[in-house]
Amino acid sequence: MTTTDTAPAPVPSFDDPGTEGRKLAIICSKGNLDMAYPGLILANAALGEGVETHLFFTFWGFDMITRSTMGDLKFTMLGNTATHMPQGLGGLPGMTALATSKMKKAIADLDVPEVPEFLEQIVASGGHLWACRLSADMNHLTEEDLHEEVEGIISASDFIELTNGAQLLFI
């Protein structure tokens, strides 16, 4: 027996007092294109639900907020079995460029903004962007090297204190 009835889609209640005082801390540790979007999408969703949201960029995640790299993140299929492609193809010249352009097109077709614009959207919605002090020092970067919406370069301890009681996601 088949049925064509589907359950109605859940609709968030923006008047829900259960979101008051909630915090979400997202640690963005990867700077490749396919790993940039999960944190940004989750941050955007949390902000839409009224959740105080902080993103902390560390190690390779710094590429997402560094002016010289943030607009040119790459996607490689090499070592990523989720691409469902033969791994040997990933090492061929031009495959990273091809995979990156295909992913960027798929994202654009869904009207999802590119990383720099997505960061601006998150900040405009009340989100907070923080850079990791250790990663900045390791890469010899200063606030001038970072996206203008980054609030500051802080230590991991400062981020833990700032997000006390928050749900934590490590991506």
N, CA, C and O of each residue as an XYZ file, in Angstrom:
684
protein
N       0.841     -1.174      0.000
C       0.000      0.000      0.000
C       0.892      1.247      0.000
O       1.811      1.358      0.812
N       0.624      2.151     -0.886
C       1.400      3.389     -0.957
C       0.507      4.554     -0.585
O      -0.715      4.507     -0.728
N       1.135      5.566     -0.121
C       0.387      6.771      0.243
C       1.118      7.988     -0.300
O       2.348      8.027     -0.335
N       0.366      8.954     -0.710
C       0.967     10.187     -1.215
C       0.905     11.291     -0.177
O       1.380     12.403     -0.407
N       0.311     10.972      0.980
C       0.245     11.971      2.051
C       1.618     12.146      2.669
O       2.327     11.177      2.937
N       1.970     13.373      2.884
C       3.230     13.655      3.569
C       2.925     14.506      4.784
O       1.956     15.265      4.806
N       3.753     14.368      5.774
C       3.595     15.170      6.987
C       3.930     16.613      6.678
O       4.814     16.885      5.866
N       3.239     17.535      7.310
C       3.566     18.951      7.073
C       4.978     19.252      7.569
O       5.448     18.675      8.550
N       5.633     20.162      6.873
C       6.986     20.562      7.259
C       6.928     21.293      8.592
O       6.020     22.090      8.826
N       7.896     21.026      9.469
C       7.905     21.751     10.748
C       8.215     23.220     10.507
O       9.091     23.560      9.711
N       7.506     24.066     11.184
C       7.701     25.507     11.056
C       8.214     26.030     12.397
O       7.573     25.830     13.428
N       9.372     26.699     12.383
C       9.899     27.195     13.662
C       9.023     28.303     14.231
O       8.436     29.094     13.493
N       8.948     28.343     15.518
C       8.241     29.406     16.213
C       9.272     30.415     16.691
O      10.087     30.113     17.562
N       9.236     31.600     16.127
C      10.226     32.602     16.495
C       9.871     33.310     17.798
O      10.651     34.113     18.310
N       8.700     33.010     18.323
C       8.295     33.559     19.608
C       8.580     32.589     20.739
O       8.206     32.844     21.883
N       9.239     31.478     20.434
C       9.511     30.434     21.415
C      10.440     30.955     22.499
O      11.587     31.299     22.210
N       9.973     31.021     23.740
C      10.845     31.497     24.816
C      11.986     30.528     25.095
O      12.924     30.877     25.811
N      11.927     29.316     24.543
C      12.982     28.335     24.759
C      14.309     28.715     24.121
O      15.340     28.146     24.481
N      14.315     29.668     23.176
C      15.566     30.082     22.544
C      16.250     31.208     23.318
O      17.421     31.505     23.083
N      15.524     31.824     24.229
C      16.100     32.929     24.987
C      17.269     32.443     25.839
O      17.138     31.488     26.604
N      18.399     33.102     25.697
C      19.582     32.747     26.466
C      20.399     31.604     25.874
O      21.444     31.249     26.419
N      19.945     31.031     24.782
C      20.712     29.948     24.160
C      21.897     30.515     23.404
O      21.833     31.605     22.836
N      22.998     29.738     23.409
C      24.212     30.116     22.688
C      24.698     28.928     21.876
O      24.557     27.775     22.283
N      25.272     29.232     20.722
C      25.908     28.223     19.894
C      27.309     28.693     19.567
O      27.504     29.818     19.106
N      28.283     27.835     19.805
C      29.681     28.111     19.468
C      30.103     27.119     18.397
O      30.025     25.908     18.600
N      30.545     27.625     17.273
C      30.983     26.776     16.166
C      32.467     27.019     15.940
O      32.890     28.147     15.690
N      33.249     25.955     16.030
C      34.680     26.040     15.763
C      34.905     25.577     14.336
O      34.662     24.415     14.008
N      35.373     26.488     13.484
C      35.617     26.195     12.069
C      37.110     25.926     11.899
O      37.924     26.848     11.957
N      37.462     24.662     11.691
C      38.873     24.272     11.637
C      39.341     23.881     10.241
O      40.516     23.566     10.053
N      38.455     23.896      9.275
C      38.800     23.469      7.918
C      38.536     24.613      6.944
O      37.542     25.327      7.072
N      39.418     24.780      5.983
C      39.286     25.893      5.058
C      38.978     25.505      3.631
O      39.007     26.357      2.743
N      38.681     24.231      3.387
C      38.309     23.885      2.023
C      36.826     24.176      1.821
O      36.063     24.248      2.784
N      36.428     24.340      0.576
C      35.094     24.814      0.234
C      33.987     23.942      0.814
O      32.999     24.463      1.331
N      34.139     22.630      0.735
C      33.070     21.751      1.220
C      32.954     21.744      2.740
O      31.911     21.363      3.270
N      33.993     22.154      3.448
C      33.929     22.200      4.909
C      33.632     23.605      5.431
O      33.407     23.779      6.628
N      33.629     24.596      4.564
C      33.291     25.955      4.982
C      31.783     26.092      5.187
O      31.335     26.722      6.145
N      31.021     25.511      4.299
C      29.576     25.724      4.319
C      28.832     25.112      5.502
O      27.883     25.740      5.970
N      29.187     23.936      6.022
C      28.417     23.414      7.157
C      28.350     24.391      8.339
O      27.273     24.595      8.900
N      29.463     24.989      8.722
C      29.461     25.936      9.837
C      28.653     27.184      9.534
O      27.929     27.687     10.394
N      28.777     27.685      8.303
C      28.053     28.893      7.925
C      26.551     28.645      7.881
O      25.768     29.475      8.342
N      26.157     27.523      7.336
C      24.731     27.184      7.247
C      24.144     26.980      8.643
O      23.046     27.458      8.927
N      24.865     26.274      9.516
C      24.377     26.065     10.875
C      24.302     27.383     11.655
O      23.363     27.600     12.421
N      25.278     28.248     11.461
C      25.249     29.557     12.128
C      24.043     30.359     11.660
O      23.340     30.963     12.470
N      23.810     30.365     10.379
C      22.683     31.095      9.819
C      21.362     30.546     10.360
O      20.466     31.314     10.710
N      21.243     29.225     10.428
C      20.022     28.602     10.955
C      19.814     28.963     12.422
O      18.695     29.272     12.832
N      20.879     28.926     13.211
C      20.780     29.260     14.635
C      20.341     30.708     14.815
O      19.478     31.002     15.642
N      20.932     31.607     14.043
C      20.558     33.015     14.138
C      19.092     33.217     13.766
O      18.400     34.043     14.363
N      18.624     32.458     12.780
C      17.219     32.526     12.394
C      16.280     32.064     13.492
O      15.108     32.441     13.520
N      16.796     31.256     14.386
C      16.016     30.764     15.528
C      16.202     31.622     16.771
O      15.651     31.316     17.829
N      16.976     32.694     16.647
C      17.184     33.591     17.774
C      18.273     33.150     18.738
O      18.313     33.608     19.880
N      19.152     32.269     18.294
C      20.222     31.749     19.148
C      21.470     32.613     18.984
O      21.905     32.871     17.861
N      22.046     33.061     20.097
C      23.304     33.804     20.061
C      24.366     32.891     19.464
O      24.551     31.766     19.928
N      25.067     33.373     18.432
C      25.961     32.504     17.669
C      27.347     33.111     17.530
O      27.504     34.277     17.169
N      28.362     32.279     17.830
C      29.764     32.678     17.733
C      30.505     31.655     16.889
O      30.375     30.451     17.110
N      31.287     32.133     15.914
C      32.138     31.260     15.118
C      33.594     31.568     15.442
O      33.999     32.730     15.480
N      34.368     30.527     15.672
C      35.790     30.643     16.020
C      36.584     29.952     14.920
O      36.444     28.746     14.713
N      37.412     30.709     14.219
C      38.166     30.187     13.080
C      39.583     29.859     13.523
O      40.302     30.721     14.028
N      39.976     28.608     13.330
C      41.278     28.151     13.784
C      41.926     27.268     12.721
O      41.239     26.712     11.865
N      43.226     27.146     12.779
C      44.017     26.359     11.839
C      43.574     26.635     10.406
O      43.546     27.800     10.011
N      43.230     25.635      9.611
C      42.904     25.856      8.200
C      41.596     26.598      8.027
O      41.335     27.137      6.951
N      40.771     26.640      9.052
C      39.544     27.427      8.999
C      39.824     28.912      8.826
O      38.949     29.678      8.424
N      41.067     29.313      9.139
C      41.485     30.700      8.955
C      41.341     31.139      7.497
O      41.141     32.322      7.224
N      41.444     30.188      6.556
C      41.284     30.533      5.141
C      39.911     31.143      4.869
O      39.756     31.914      3.922
N      38.922     30.812      5.682
C      37.573     31.334      5.496
C      37.468     32.822      5.822
O      36.560     33.499      5.339
N      38.385     33.332      6.635
C      38.297     34.736      7.057
C      39.505     35.569      6.656
O      39.549     36.765      6.945
N      40.491     34.957      5.994
C      41.669     35.694      5.544
C      41.353     36.310      4.177
O      40.991     35.604      3.235
N      41.494     37.616      4.087
C      41.108     38.342      2.866
C      41.710     37.737      1.595
O      41.050     37.680      0.558
N      42.956     37.290      1.679
C      43.637     36.786      0.477
C      43.161     35.402      0.042
O      43.444     34.991     -1.083
N      42.455     34.680      0.888
C      42.045     33.309      0.545
C      40.537     33.083      0.587
O      40.049     32.158     -0.062
N      39.795     33.879      1.314
C      38.386     33.595      1.584
C      37.508     33.540      0.336
O      36.494     32.842      0.339
N      37.857     34.233     -0.694
C      37.059     34.224     -1.922
C      37.487     33.162     -2.915
O      36.920     33.060     -4.003
N      38.492     32.365     -2.545
C      39.032     31.394     -3.490
C      39.255     30.031     -2.828
O      40.264     29.374     -3.082
N      38.312     29.607     -1.980
C      38.435     28.300     -1.349
C      38.261     27.211     -2.409
O      37.530     27.386     -3.384
N      38.931     26.110     -2.204
C      38.925     25.016     -3.179
C      38.214     23.789     -2.626
O      38.067     23.626     -1.414
N      37.781     22.937     -3.533
C      37.223     21.628     -3.191
C      38.010     20.585     -3.969
O      38.164     20.694     -5.185
N      38.502     19.580     -3.269
C      39.203     18.499     -3.938
C      38.515     17.180     -3.636
O      38.055     16.944     -2.518
N      38.453     16.348     -4.619
C      37.863     15.024     -4.418
C      38.907     14.041     -3.904
O      38.562     12.940     -3.474
N      40.160     14.423     -3.943
C      41.245     13.546     -3.514
C      41.120     13.240     -2.024
O      41.158     14.146     -1.191
N      40.975     11.986     -1.703
C      40.828     11.559     -0.320
C      39.423     11.707      0.226
O      39.178     11.412      1.395
N      38.506     12.155     -0.597
C      37.125     12.343     -0.165
C      36.255     11.294     -0.852
O      35.804     11.490     -1.981
N      36.027     10.192     -0.168
C      35.271      9.092     -0.779
C      33.802      9.436     -0.975
O      33.102      8.738     -1.709
N      33.323     10.491     -0.339
C      31.932     10.891     -0.488
C      31.640     11.470     -1.870
O      30.475     11.679     -2.210
N      32.665     11.730     -2.667
C      32.429     12.251     -4.010
C      31.961     11.151     -4.957
O      31.482     11.437     -6.054
N      32.099      9.896     -4.539
C      31.665      8.742     -5.331
C      32.337      8.706     -6.699
O      31.742      8.292     -7.694
N      33.567      9.141     -6.721
C      34.367      9.128     -7.942
C      35.616      8.302     -7.662
O      36.049      8.199     -6.514
N      36.195      7.713     -8.701
C      37.459      6.988     -8.486
C      38.527      7.932     -7.938
O      38.766      8.998     -8.505
N      39.167      7.540     -6.837
C      40.125      8.408     -6.169
C      41.321      8.771     -7.050
O      41.911      9.839     -6.883
N      41.674      7.906     -7.970
C      42.808      8.178     -8.841
C      42.614      9.413     -9.702
O      43.593     10.041    -10.106
N      41.371      9.773     -9.991
C      41.101     10.949    -10.814
C      41.449     12.246    -10.080
O      41.793     13.248    -10.707
N      41.359     12.219     -8.755
C      41.582     13.428     -7.965
C      42.971     14.008     -8.106
O      43.160     15.211     -7.928
N      43.952     13.169     -8.425
C      45.326     13.652     -8.557
C      45.678     14.164     -9.937
O      46.775     14.682    -10.145
N      44.770     14.027    -10.878
C      45.050     14.497    -12.241
C      45.021     16.024    -12.301
O      44.231     16.659    -11.602
N      45.877     16.610    -13.131
C      45.888     18.067    -13.274
C      44.508     18.592    -13.676
O      43.853     18.037    -14.558
N      44.094     19.631    -13.037
C      42.824     20.278    -13.370
C      41.613     19.729    -12.629
O      40.536     20.322    -12.702
N      41.757     18.616    -11.920
C      40.597     18.019    -11.263
C      40.105     18.858    -10.079
O      38.899     18.933     -9.843
N      41.009     19.485     -9.337
C      40.569     20.334     -8.224
C      39.797     21.531     -8.768
O      38.764     21.908     -8.215
N      40.288     22.126     -9.843
C      39.584     23.260    -10.449
C      38.210     22.836    -10.956
O      37.233     23.564    -10.783
N      38.129     21.664    -11.580
C      36.847     21.170    -12.077
C      35.888     20.895    -10.925
O      34.729     21.308    -10.968
N      36.364     20.203     -9.901
C      35.512     19.885     -8.752
C      35.053     21.160     -8.047
O      33.902     21.260     -7.622
N      35.955     22.131     -7.924
C      35.609     23.399     -7.276
C      34.544     24.134     -8.079
O      33.573     24.625     -7.503
N      34.704     24.218     -9.382
C      33.730     24.956    -10.192
C      32.376     24.267    -10.170
O      31.346     24.941    -10.143
N      32.355     22.938    -10.180
C      31.078     22.214    -10.130
C      30.386     22.448     -8.785
O      29.170     22.637     -8.737
N      31.151     22.437     -7.703
C      30.551     22.663     -6.393
C      30.048     24.099     -6.264
O      28.958     24.327     -5.739
N      30.827     25.063     -6.736
C      30.395     26.460     -6.675
C      29.117     26.679     -7.478
O      28.239     27.435     -7.061
N      29.014     26.020     -8.626
C      27.803     26.141     -9.431
C      26.606     25.541     -8.714
O      25.528     26.134     -8.705
N      26.786     24.363     -8.107
C      25.694     23.722     -7.375
C      25.228     24.599     -6.206
O      24.030     24.699     -5.940
N      26.166     25.226     -5.520
C      25.825     26.110     -4.399
C      25.099     27.349     -4.915
O      24.089     27.758     -4.342
N      25.600     27.945     -5.986
C      24.973     29.138     -6.563
C      23.568     28.828     -7.075
O      22.664     29.654     -6.947
N      23.382     27.638     -7.654
C      22.062     27.248     -8.153
C      21.025     27.173     -7.039
O      19.826     27.272     -7.298
N      21.478     27.002     -5.811
C      20.574     26.953     -4.656
C      20.435     28.323     -3.988
O      19.835     28.440     -2.920
N      20.995     29.359     -4.625
C      20.962     30.734     -4.099
C      21.638     30.869     -2.741
O      21.244     31.699     -1.922
N      22.659     30.046     -2.508
C      23.461     30.153     -1.290
C      24.621     31.091     -1.610
O      25.304     30.898     -2.615
N      24.854     32.097     -0.777
C      25.925     33.050     -1.089
C      27.314     32.428     -0.977
O      27.504     31.415     -0.303
N      28.266     33.044     -1.641
C      29.652     32.619     -1.505
C      30.138     32.994     -0.103
O      29.507     33.791      0.591
N      31.256     32.414      0.298
C      31.735     32.536      1.679
C      31.821     33.993      2.165
O      31.278     34.280      3.232
N      32.463     34.923      1.457
C      32.543     36.299      1.992
C      31.171     36.929      2.237
O      30.959     37.588      3.255
N      30.247     36.725      1.304
C      28.909     37.296      1.459
C      28.144     36.596      2.586
O      27.368     37.227      3.303
N      28.371     35.295      2.734
C      27.703     34.537      3.791
C      28.167     35.041      5.163
O      27.360     35.176      6.083
N      29.454     35.316      5.294
C      29.971     35.859      6.550
C      29.320     37.207      6.869
O      28.950     37.466      8.014
N      29.184     38.054      5.860
C      28.547     39.352      6.051
C      27.092     39.185      6.476
O      26.603     39.918      7.335
N      26.405     38.222      5.873
C      25.010     37.943      6.208
C      24.889     37.479      7.662
O      23.975     37.891      8.377
N      25.808     36.629      8.087
C      25.798     36.125      9.465
C      25.994     37.279     10.453
O      25.289     37.367     11.458
N      26.940     38.149     10.166
C      27.191     39.290     11.055
C      25.982     40.231     11.054
O      25.581     40.723     12.109
N      25.407     40.482      9.887
C      24.232     41.351      9.797
C      23.052     40.784     10.587
O      22.176     41.531     11.024
N      23.031     39.470     10.768
C      21.964     38.815     11.529
C      22.290     38.717     13.015
O      21.507     38.162     13.786
N      23.450     39.256     13.423
C      23.808     39.270     14.835
C      24.866     38.259     15.240
O      25.173     38.133     16.425
N      25.429     37.535     14.279
C      26.468     36.557     14.586
C      27.805     37.217     14.874
O      28.045     38.362     14.493
N      28.671     36.474     15.552
C      29.989     36.977     15.937
C      31.082     36.105     15.336
O      31.009     34.877     15.395
N      32.104     36.749     14.754
C      33.232     36.051     14.146
C      34.488     36.333     14.959
O      34.809     37.486     15.246
N      35.199     35.259     15.330
C      36.419     35.380     16.124
C      37.549     34.605     15.476
O      37.330     33.517     14.943
N      38.748     35.148     15.516
C      39.936     34.487     14.975
C      40.776     33.942     16.122
O      40.864     34.558     17.184
N      41.384     32.803     15.905
C      42.212     32.136     16.908
C      43.599     32.787     16.985
O      44.280     32.936     15.970
N      44.001     33.167     18.184
C      45.299     33.815     18.402
C      46.449     32.913     17.956
O      47.352     33.376     17.260
N      46.435     31.636     18.340
C      47.511     30.715     17.977
C      47.633     30.594     16.458
O      48.737     30.637     15.916
N      46.508     30.444     15.778
C      46.537     30.318     14.315
C      47.029     31.597     13.660
O      47.776     31.542     12.683
N      46.627     32.739     14.177
C      47.101     34.025     13.642
C      48.607     34.130     13.797
O      49.310     34.513     12.862
N      49.103     33.790     14.984
C      50.543     33.867     15.235
C      51.315     32.883     14.361
O      52.364     33.229     13.816
N      50.805     31.662     14.223
C      51.479     30.651     13.396
C      51.587     31.088     11.937
O      52.576     30.799     11.264
N      50.564     31.785     11.460
C      50.524     32.208     10.060
C      50.968     33.652      9.856
O      50.868     34.194      8.755
N      51.463     34.274     10.937
C      51.944     35.658     10.880
C      50.891     36.600     10.299
O      51.179     37.420      9.427
N      49.647     36.459     10.814
C      48.535     37.279     10.346
C      48.088     38.231     11.448
O      48.173     37.916     12.635
N      47.613     39.391     11.036
C      47.082     40.386     11.965
C      45.623     40.657     11.591
O      45.110     40.130     10.604
N      44.978     41.479     12.392
C      43.580     41.819     12.092
C      43.434     42.475     10.723
O      42.387     42.349     10.087
N      44.462     43.166     10.268
C      44.401     43.812      8.955
C      44.329     42.782      7.823
O      43.849     43.096      6.734
N      44.799     41.564      8.069
C      44.770     40.506      7.055
C      43.421     39.807      6.984
O      43.170     39.026      6.066
N      42.551     40.084      7.952
C      41.306     39.340      8.091
C      40.106     40.114      7.571
O      40.141     41.336      7.422
N      39.058     39.377      7.304
C      37.770     39.952      6.900
C      37.374     41.027      7.913
O      37.517     40.831      9.120
N      36.883     42.146      7.425
C      36.596     43.283      8.309
C      35.534     42.985      9.367
O      35.442     43.709     10.358
N      34.741     41.948      9.180
C      33.684     41.622     10.141
C      34.187     40.793     11.333
O      33.437     40.566     12.283
N      35.447     40.341     11.293
C      36.007     39.593     12.423
C      36.168     40.566     13.582
O      36.790     41.619     13.441
N      35.598     40.200     14.736
C      35.591     41.107     15.887
C      36.934     41.202     16.589
O      37.232     42.207     17.235
N      37.745     40.160     16.463
C      39.043     40.208     17.103
C      39.759     38.878     17.037
O      39.179     37.845     16.701
N      41.032     38.935     17.367
C      41.854     37.727     17.465
C      41.958     37.423     18.953
O      42.493     38.218     19.725
N      41.434     36.254     19.348
C      41.376     35.907     20.772
C      41.940     34.507     20.996
O      42.032     33.699     20.071
N      42.310     34.246     22.232
C      42.833     32.916     22.570
C      41.691     31.913     22.695
O      40.525     32.290     22.816
N      42.042     30.641     22.664
C      41.046     29.589     22.853
C      40.387     29.737     24.226
O      39.183     29.527     24.366
N      41.167     30.093     25.218
C      40.611     30.294     26.564
C      39.592     31.429     26.583
O      38.551     31.327     27.231
N      39.899     32.503     25.871
C      38.955     33.621     25.790
C      37.658     33.186     25.109
O      36.569     33.572     25.534
N      37.779     32.380     24.051
C      36.583     31.906     23.351
C      35.743     31.005     24.251
O      34.515     31.099     24.251
N      36.390     30.144     25.009
C      35.666     29.264     25.938
C      34.924     30.109     26.976
O      33.767     29.832     27.293
N      35.581     31.122     27.496
C      34.946     32.004     28.478
C      33.782     32.768     27.848
O      32.711     32.884     28.444
N      33.997     33.280     26.657
C      32.986     34.063     25.944
C      31.736     33.242     25.654
O      30.626     33.773     25.673
N      31.909     31.966     25.388
C      30.792     31.108     24.989
C      30.375     30.151     26.106
O      29.820     29.085     25.841
N      30.641     30.532     27.336
C      30.299     29.705     28.492
C      28.830     29.277     28.425
O      27.939     30.112     28.272
N      28.592     27.973     28.541
C      27.241     27.437     28.517
C      26.677     27.194     27.128
O      25.530     26.767     26.999
N      27.451     27.454     26.092
C      26.971     27.291     24.714
C      27.009     25.841     24.278
O      27.797     25.044     24.785
N      26.139     25.509     23.321
C      26.305     24.259     22.597
C      27.538     24.438     21.741
O      27.781     25.529     21.226
N      28.324     23.380     21.579
C      29.565     23.482     20.829
C      29.562     22.521     19.656
O      29.243     21.340     19.795
N      29.926     23.058     18.489
C      30.098     22.252     17.283
C      31.518     22.443     16.778
O      31.986     23.574     16.648
N      32.198     21.357     16.495
C      33.559     21.404     15.944
C      33.494     20.881     14.519
O      33.138     19.727     14.279
N      33.840     21.745     13.584
C      33.777     21.354     12.169
C      35.148     21.523     11.561
O      35.334     21.253     10.374
